[in-house]
Amino acid sequence: MDNAVTLKTPTAVVTVPDFGSRLAALPAKSKFNLALGAVALVGVVLAMLMWSRDGDYKVLYANLSDKDGGAIIAQLSQMNIPYRHSDGGAAILVPAAQVHDARLKLASAGLPKASVGGFEMMDSARFGQTQFQERLTFQRGLEGELSRSISSLAAVESARVHLALPNQNGFFREQQKPSASVVLSLHAGRTLDRGQVAGIVHLVSSSVPEMNPKAVSVLDQTGALISSPPDSGQQAGLDAQQLQYVAQIEQGYSKRIFEMLEPVVGRENLRANVTADIDFAQIESTEEAFKPNQGASAPATVRSQQTTEQSGTNPALASGVPGAASNQPPTPATAPITGAAQPLQAAQGGGAGGNSRREAVTNFEVDKTVRVTRNATGNIKRLNAAVVVNNRSVTDPKGKVTQVPLAPEELEKLTALVQESVGFNKERGDSVRVINAPFKVEPVTVVDTPLWKQQELLDMLRAAAVPAGLSLVALLVFFGMIKPSLKAALEPAIPLPGSAVDASVDDVEDMPDISKAATKLLEAPRDTAKLDAARTLAKDNPAAVAQIVRGWVAGQPA
């Protein structure tokens, strides 16, 4: 639809076309450039909006199995969340602003399920499966549940459990005991102490019937065996807690040395190292000592006393050779006075005889001491301290700084300070050595990295490359395609006077002011239509043209 604006003057009627008519009057090439530029500018604006909304991409999940990766991608597509792949599909990236929301939504959907399943595998039992398949599914489910439980520990990144469950038969003596192996992948910088490893062993052994804790082996990601039987006795080396205790002891003594000597020699003029030999052996001894009562005046304590007496009489019987001697009572026996042997007397018979017996047993108490001694663990067996002190800096009157060694008397004083600070004990073999040596100062090499190689600048350029490129494209499209077409369409049309212009009147104020139009006419024409119109005006109305030129010369305002 063409609209026009009609300007009426006392002497002429000029018709000025509107913007739509001007735009429709443009050449086909200008129209094509204007349309193409508008479409390109809209595309650039939309690209900038999308980039600003998405921002940078961050890792959502890494080290995923193919099954979990496919399930996560399908779920992201349903939630209309853009995603990318990296590391050959092992990692999934999403916009940084949507990482946490995506993780929560995927967790509510049960993703990722991880490559190891639990007892949920028993829910998908197929009809007609064999007993072996059922046992295998149960074993896989039990391994998965144990792996999940162990992976929930703070220091464990991932875990795998292998169970050996032998088939049981009816013969009790031939039954084999189950066993298990656990492979742990720990987080960087994390360790497990002996108690945590024992907890993992008991967790596995308690989850499988008839499994002995000795049959559970625990390995770390380096392949080292970190479990041992509970009754294996003394360990080959120190565990994590013991090593940490030794490190704390050594750091404590080193701190004492620094706090004592730094105010004397300066902050950067001292180096100290302490080595502690700690005894972690647990020794328990029982001593039982017996000794008699000491001293003559010490009364003896009677514990028990027993006395037994027995007496009896026997009638005398005739014995010996019949005769007078045998009828006489026997003579009492007497010991020989001298050592000479006496002849045996003949047995006397016929006299009365008797016997008696008396026993007395007395038990006395003896002193007894029972001592039970249990040594404490973590005792310091020996300390070795090595301290190096830098030379003293001396400044002469001219301002020159020189290094001067310390005097032997000063070294002796420093040694005494170190011995007192660490609790030096000569009887247990402690050693403290303080020496003086100049410190070597390494020259600091300043690496002058070019500006275009600095990482901060490269990161900033990467972040600004996309918006800067889109902005440049938008500017090129606007100034190269849209602006020339708009400028041609927005230029005002030159009001050309008609044949009704009164050329016979000079200096009449009601003449239309065409100084601006004349200015436009004098510009380099874009096409020949305007030039032809000016020429026609000059031929048809020379008086009007003369009036225009006269106004220019007189300097009348337009």
Summary of the structure (lengths in Angstrom):
residues: 558
radius of gyration: 58.3
end to end distance: 32.9
largest distance: 222.5
contacts: 1293
relative contact order: 0.09
helix: 40%
strand: 22%
